[in-house]
């Protein structure tokens, strides 16, 4: 039997549906919300609803956007000859936060995963190929995750993009900066050796 009231129990249950939130963290968040002012709780609820009502997908790159095009695609200062392909908007945000990449993006919204019934047709690959066929893009940088699904997606993309005469590259993978070689797993070490370059 629960020691919480039905309303608190329901809030905890809803919070545990968020990724990375277990029951203890959900309970802490629920009690934080409970102890916050009525205005703060309403502001949080309004923010959640506003995101659900206003956010859609950019018609060009399929990143999240409040208008028909995202701020990156609308930015005329971006290098329109470079296109970085990512699995999800969160991957785009991670790359963008570095401030290094100045090109455009294309968000697939997943990776090829046959065991889960996700093939190329379930992703935004047809839209990517249509975009590439319009010309102007000289290099496609594949920045899918270093997983079996991400690697399969990268291989598939390379196979369908290279015949278009566009340079296809894959982001480097290997030992993180500041890491100790002795603690690196075998797969990461092998990728580091395979991806070595001349200095």
C-alpha positions in Angstrom: 0.0 0.0 0.0 1.3 3.5 -1.0 2.1 6.0 1.7 1.5 8.9 -0.8 -1.9 10.4 -1.6 -3.4 9.4 -5.0 -2.5 12.8 -6.5 1.2 12.6 -5.4 1.3 8.9 -6.5 0.0 9.9 -9.9 2.6 12.7 -10.3 5.4 10.3 -9.3 4.1 7.8 -11.8 4.1 10.4 -14.6 7.6 11.7 -13.7 9.0 8.1 -13.8 8.0 8.0 -17.5 10.7 10.6 -18.2 14.0 9.1 -19.4 16.6 8.6 -16.6 14.1 9.3 -13.8 13.6 6.5 -11.3 11.1 6.3 -8.5 13.3 8.1 -5.9 14.2 11.0 -8.2 10.5 11.2 -9.3 9.5 11.4 -5.6 12.0 14.2 -5.0 10.8 16.1 -8.0 7.2 15.6 -6.9 7.9 17.0 -3.4 9.8 19.9 -4.9 6.8 20.8 -7.1 4.5 20.3 -4.1 6.6 22.7 -2.0 6.9 25.3 -4.7 4.4 28.1 -5.1 1.2 27.7 -7.0 2.5 30.2 -9.5 5.7 28.3 -10.1 3.7 25.0 -10.6 1.4 26.8 -13.0 4.4 28.2 -14.9 6.0 24.8 -15.2 2.7 23.3 -16.5 2.3 26.2 -19.0 5.9 25.6 -20.3 5.2 21.9 -20.9 1.9 22.7 -22.7 3.5 25.5 -24.7 6.3 23.2 -26.0 3.7 20.6 -27.0 1.5 23.2 -28.8 4.2 25.3 -30.5 7.1 22.9 -31.4 7.0 21.1 -34.7 9.7 20.0 -37.2 11.6 22.2 -39.5 10.5 21.5 -43.1 14.1 21.4 -44.3 16.2 19.6 -41.7 13.5 18.1 -39.4 15.1 19.7 -36.3 12.6 21.0 -33.7 11.3 24.4 -34.6 8.6 26.9 -33.6 8.2 28.1 -37.2 8.2 26.2 -40.5 12.1 26.5 -40.5 14.4 26.2 -37.5 16.9 29.0 -36.6 19.8 27.1 -38.0 18.3 26.6 -41.5 17.2 30.3 -41.5 20.7 31.5 -40.7 22.3 32.8 -43.9 25.7 32.7 -42.3 25.8 28.9 -42.2 28.0 27.0 -44.7 25.3 25.5 -47.0 27.8 23.2 -48.7 28.3 21.1 -45.5 25.5 18.9 -44.1 25.8 17.0 -40.9 23.4 14.0 -40.5 22.3 13.1 -37.0 19.9 10.6 -35.4 18.0 13.0 -33.1 17.5 16.7 -32.3 19.4 16.1 -29.1 22.5 15.0 -31.1 22.2 18.2 -33.1 22.1 20.2 -29.9 25.2 18.4 -28.6 27.2 19.2 -31.8 25.9 22.8 -32.0 26.9 23.4 -28.3 30.6 23.0 -29.3 30.3 26.1 -31.6 32.7 24.4 -34.0 30.4 23.2 -36.8 29.0 26.0 -39.0 27.2 24.0 -41.7 23.6 22.7 -41.8 22.0 19.6 -40.4 19.6 16.8 -41.3 17.8 14.9 -38.5 16.9 11.3 -39.3 14.7 10.8 -36.2 16.3 7.4 -35.4 18.6 4.8 -36.8 18.1 1.7 -38.9 17.2 -1.1 -36.5 15.7 -4.2 -38.3 15.0 -6.1 -35.1 12.8 -3.2 -34.0 11.1 -2.9 -37.4 12.9 0.4 -38.3 14.2 0.5 -41.8 15.3 3.4 -44.0 11.7 4.1 -45.0 10.8 4.9 -41.3 13.5 7.5 -41.1 13.9 10.9 -42.9 16.3 9.3 -45.5 14.1 9.9 -48.5 13.9 13.6 -47.6 17.7 13.7 -47.2 18.2 12.3 -50.7 15.6 14.7 -52.1 17.5 17.6 -50.4 20.9 16.4 -51.7 19.5 16.0 -55.3 18.8 19.8 -55.3 22.5 20.5 -55.4 24.8 22.8 -53.5 25.9 20.3 -50.8 29.5 19.1 -51.3 30.1 17.0 -48.1 27.8 14.9 -45.9 29.2 14.3 -42.5 27.5 11.3 -40.9 27.3 11.8 -37.1 25.2 8.8 -36.1 25.9 7.2 -32.7 28.7 4.6 -32.5 26.3 1.7 -32.0 25.3 -1.3 -34.2 22.3 0.7 -35.4 24.3 3.9 -35.9 27.0 2.1 -37.8 24.4 0.3 -40.0 22.7 3.7 -40.7 26.1 5.2 -41.6 26.9 2.4 -44.0 23.5 2.6 -45.7 23.8 6.4 -46.0 27.3 6.2 -47.5 26.0 3.6 -50.0 23.2 5.8 -51.2 24.9 9.2 -51.1 28.3 8.4 -52.7 26.8 7.7 -56.1 25.5 11.3 -56.1 29.1 12.6 -56.3 29.0 14.0 -52.8 31.9 13.5 -50.4 30.8 11.3 -47.4 32.6 11.4 -44.1 32.0 9.9 -40.7 32.8 11.6 -37.4 35.9 10.3 -35.7 35.4 7.8 -32.8 37.9 6.8 -30.2 39.5 7.7 -26.9 38.0 10.8 -25.3 40.2 13.8 -24.6 41.6 13.6 -21.1 41.0 9.8 -21.0 43.5 7.2 -19.9 44.3 4.5 -22.4 44.5 1.8 -19.7 40.8 2.3 -18.9 39.5 2.3 -22.5 37.4 -0.6 -23.7 38.5 -2.8 -26.6 36.0 -1.5 -29.1 36.9 2.1 -28.4 40.6 1.3 -28.6 40.2 -0.5 -32.0 38.2 2.4 -33.4 40.9 4.8 -32.2 43.6 2.8 -34.0 41.5 2.4 -37.2 40.8 6.2 -37.2 44.4 7.3 -36.7 45.7 10.1 -38.8 49.1 11.5 -39.7 50.6 14.2 -37.5 
